[in-house]
Amino acid sequence: MPKTSNGDFNQKEYNAKWRAENMMRVSATYKNEFVLAFREACQKLGVTQADVIRNAMQETIYKAENK
């Protein structure tokens, strides 16, 4: 377990280590107008951009598994 200099548990360091071992970043580049329109659409629908992307990824995985 990560510890601070005085021996206490270091939550921030633990989270960073866990994230590095268990998470990956997905990145893409699009035209400004497209991204701004997507951002605005998400706000109007009351959903986060991450939720929309996650759902699209999950749906793609599901389609591939059931093909």
N, C-alpha and C positions, 0 to 999 in steps of 0.2 A: 504494500500500500504506500502511495506517495505521502511523504511527510514534509512539513515545513522545518526550518532550521531549529525550532524549539521542540520538535518531535510530534507536533499535532498533525492530524490527518489533513492533507491538502486536497480539498474537493475540486478545485479548479484544475489542478494537474491531473487528477484522476479522470475527470470528464474529458480533458484534452486527449489523454492516452486512450480512453475507451473509444472516443470518436475516431481517432486515427486508425484504430484496429477494426472498427465495425461499420464505418460509414464511408460512402463514396460520394463525390460531387459529380453531377451531370451538368454539362455546360454547353450552351449553344449561342450563336450570334445571329441576330436578325436585324433587319432595317428598323430604324428608330420608330417610324410611324406604326409598324406592325406591333412592336413591343408596347408602345403607348396605348394603342387600341386594345391590346390584350389586357393591360393593366386596368384600363377604364372599364372594360367588360367585366372583369373579375369584381371590381368594386361595386358595379351596378347589381351584379348577381349576389353579392355578399359572400363570396368565396375567396379563399386565398389562391395565389398563383401556384403555390406548392401543392395544394389539394388538387387543382386541375391537372397539373403535370403528373402527380402521383397516380391519379385515376386513369389518365391516358396510358401511362406505363403499365399499370396493373391490367387494364383491358387488353393491351397488346400481348402481355404474357399469357393471359387467359386464352386469347384467340390462338396463339401459337401452340399451347398445350392441348387444345381441343381440335386441332387441324388433322 
